[in-house]
Amino acid sequence: MILQAKNQLTLQEFLNLPPGEGDISYELIDGQAIPKMSPKFFHAKLTRVLLNLIEQSCEGKGEVCPEWSIALTRRGQDWMPIPDILYISDERLPPNWDENEACPVPPDLVIEIISPGQIFGKMAAKAKNYLDAKVLRVWVVDSKARSITVFYPDAAPQTYMGDELLTDSLFEGLEFTVEQVFQKAKIPLDAE
C-alpha cells in the first residue's frame, strides 16, 4: 500500500507521517511514501553476514547499520531510501552528530539485497540514483544469481561470482569471495 497524498510529500511532511502499522517501513520516493519490502529469512541471513564482514573491516572508522534511512536528493526531489546496510565513515558523518534520525549525509557504502519479486534492473537503477546522490559505492547482492555487483561513481559496475575475490578500496584489507558469503549465510544453491 502506498500512502497517497494529494500533492507530493516534502521531506518534512514525510517525516511527520504517523509510523506504519506492524513491521512496515516507508521510503520517500517521488514525493510518495512507498512501503519497503519486508525481508525474508535468506535476506536477513545475508544481511547479518555482510554486516559482520564490513563491521570487522572498519571497526573504529565509522558506523555500519542495517535498515537506516538516508536523507538524499534524487532528480531534484527529496528522497529517503532505506538500504539493507550502510556504512558511513567518521570523515563523512559529523563527529558531534548523535541524533536518532535518518543518516544526514550520503554514506560511503550502501548494500541492497534483491528480494523475491525484485529485479536486478530496478536495483541497478537505484544504484545509479545512490551514486548520483554522492554515495561512494553500492553493492547489489543477487541471491538467485549468487553474485554481488559493485557500482562505482567513476567506473563501470563489476559483478563478482563464485570464487572471484571481492576487494574494495573503501575497506583496507577486506577481501572475500561471494561464495564464502553465501556459504556462511547457509543460502541453498537454488535460493530465490
Disulfide bonds with the S-S distance in Angstrom:
none
